[in-house]
Amino acid sequence: MRTYHLFFISFLLSQSAISSENLPKDVRNYIYNSGACEHLGGEYDGELPKEQKEQIIRDIDKYCGGAKKQFRILKEKYKDNPTLLKRIKNNYNDTVDSYTK
């Protein structure tokens, strides 16, 4: 469990640079969630202890589900802002796209 938390904390710290960018808060949150989703997609392993797998699944639901929902909203909200729209689309990754629930 510690290894998962250490890797995830490292990821979260690396994402803190996003918050310093001059982007709307909803776009920053989306980028953060999308990155966390992609990271978590690589963390799941059937060999992990049950508790750790359950935690990863909860986190995937939170971040991937959030990013997928945010993508639809932001794509419409910023459809007339090509710069932000490009940034939003560039952060829509395969892990977010494949998330279903």
GICOR-V807479 format. One record per residue. N is the residue number from 0. RES is the residue in one letter. PHI is phi in degrees with one decimal (999 if undefined). PSI is psi in degrees with one decimal (* if undefined). OMEGA is omega in degrees with one decimal (999 if undefined). Layout:
N&RES&PHI&PSI&OMEGA / N&RES&PHI&PSI&OMEGA
This chain:
0&M&999&-37.6&-179.2 / 1&R&-60.9&-43.4&-179.0 / 2&T&-58.8&-44.8&178.3 / 3&Y&-58.4&-48.6&-178.1 / 4&H&-64.0&-40.3&179.6 / 5&L&-64.4&-42.8&178.0 / 6&F&-65.2&-41.8&-178.2 / 7&F&-68.5&-40.2&176.9 / 8&I&-62.9&-41.4&176.9 / 9&S&-60.5&-42.6&177.9 / 10&F&-61.4&-47.2&-177.8 / 11&L&-60.6&-40.3&178.3 / 12&L&-65.5&-37.7&179.5 / 13&S&-67.9&-26.2&180.0 / 14&Q&-80.8&-9.4&-177.1 / 15&S&-64.3&-21.1&177.4 / 16&A&-62.5&-28.1&178.8 / 17&I&-59.8&-38.9&-175.7 / 18&S&-66.8&-20.2&179.7 / 19&S&-86.6&-9.0&178.9 / 20&E&-75.6&155.7&-179.8 / 21&N&-87.0&69.0&179.5 / 22&L&-122.8&151.8&174.4 / 23&P&-58.8&148.9&-176.8 / 24&K&-57.2&-39.5&-178.7 / 25&D&-66.1&-33.1&177.2 / 26&V&-72.4&-42.5&176.4 / 27&R&-59.6&-43.4&179.0 / 28&N&-62.6&-42.3&178.2 / 29&Y&-61.4&-47.3&-179.6 / 30&I&-60.7&-41.7&177.7 / 31&Y&-61.3&-50.1&-179.0 / 32&N&-62.6&-40.7&179.5 / 33&S&-63.9&-43.2&177.8 / 34&G&-65.4&-41.0&178.5 / 35&A&-64.3&-39.8&178.6 / 36&C&-60.2&-48.5&-179.0 / 37&E&-61.3&-42.7&179.2 / 38&H&-61.8&-46.7&-177.2 / 39&L&-66.2&-30.2&178.1 / 40&G&-58.5&-29.3&179.2 / 41&G&-89.7&-6.5&-177.1 / 42&E&-87.5&-25.6&-173.9 / 43&Y&-72.7&133.2&178.7 / 44&D&-145.7&126.9&-179.5 / 45&G&-58.9&-17.7&-179.3 / 46&E&-83.4&-9.6&-178.0 / 47&L&-69.3&157.0&174.4 / 48&P&-61.0&150.9&-176.0 / 49&K&-53.3&-45.8&-178.6 / 50&E&-59.8&-42.2&-179.6 / 51&Q&-68.6&-40.9&177.0 / 52&K&-61.4&-42.5&179.8 / 53&E&-63.3&-39.2&178.6 / 54&Q&-65.3&-42.8&179.0 / 55&I&-62.7&-42.3&179.1 / 56&I&-62.2&-42.9&177.4 / 57&R&-60.7&-42.5&179.9 / 58&D&-67.4&-39.2&177.4 / 59&I&-62.0&-44.5&177.8 / 60&D&-58.7&-43.6&-178.2 / 61&K&-65.3&-54.0&-172.1 / 62&Y&-81.2&-43.3&-179.5 / 63&C&-71.5&-44.2&177.3 / 64&G&-61.6&-42.1&178.3 / 65&G&-63.2&-46.6&-178.7 / 66&A&-63.8&-40.6&-178.6 / 67&K&-64.5&-43.6&178.5 / 68&K&-66.0&-45.0&-180.0 / 69&Q&-61.1&-38.5&-178.8 / 70&F&-57.1&-48.2&-179.7 / 71&R&-60.3&-42.9&-178.2 / 72&I&-68.3&-48.0&-176.1 / 73&L&-68.6&-35.6&178.8 / 74&K&-58.8&-40.9&178.5 / 75&E&-75.5&-44.9&-176.8 / 76&K&-60.2&-39.7&-175.2 / 77&Y&-108.0&24.4&-177.6 / 78&K&-61.7&-23.2&179.2 / 79&D&-98.0&9.7&178.3 / 80&N&-121.3&90.2&-173.8 / 81&P&-58.4&-33.4&-178.9 / 82&T&-66.7&-49.4&179.3 / 83&L&-68.3&-38.7&179.7 / 84&L&-60.7&-40.9&178.0 / 85&K&-63.6&-43.2&180.0 / 86&R&-62.6&-42.0&178.9 / 87&I&-62.5&-48.7&-178.7 / 88&K&-66.0&-35.6&179.5 / 89&N&-66.1&-20.5&-179.8 / 90&N&-100.4&5.2&175.7 / 91&Y&-87.8&106.6&-173.6 / 92&N&-105.5&172.9&-177.8 / 93&D&-60.9&-34.1&-178.8 / 94&T&-66.3&-43.3&176.7 / 95&V&-64.4&-45.8&-177.6 / 96&D&-59.3&-39.1&-175.8 / 97&S&-84.2&-7.0&-179.1 / 98&Y&-68.1&130.3&176.1 / 99&T&-136.3&138.7&173.9 / 100&K&-172.6&*&999
